[in-house]
Amino acid sequence: MANIVFAQQLKKIRSEKGLSQENIATELFISRQAVSRWESGEATPDVNNLVQLSDLLDVDLDYLVLAKESHPAEGAEQQTSSTKRPMNGWEFVAKYWWLLLAIGGWLSWFIPTIVSSFR
């Protein structure tokens, strides 16, 4: 069943993008006959070729293989909002440790300048 859906999707998307089987074969460094077999449902591409196909056709793998519409922006927004929490002190230091060097360097210049101006 999934193979039939993939074959139909590949043919549909390829046609929508105005690409020929030869164009796809050239981009993936495979034969045109391989693309033809994929579209007829006689064969399926390996994972590497599937990923390259999704990049070439600029579609999600779910849409290419299963014809599922995905909404990555909504899914990503829901996931980050549910896992978003305040950063604790250790996480802050681990992420922004380089700021300590910048602030320390600035202070090593600023403090002697201020002290010498009061003398």
Secondary structure, 3 states (H helix, E strand, C coil): CHHHHHHHHHHHHHHHCCCCHHHHHHHHCCCHHHHHHHHHCCCCCCHHHHHHHHHHHCCCHHHHHHCCCCCHHHHHHHHHHHHCCCCCHHHHHHHCHHHHHHHHHHHHHHHHHHHHHCC
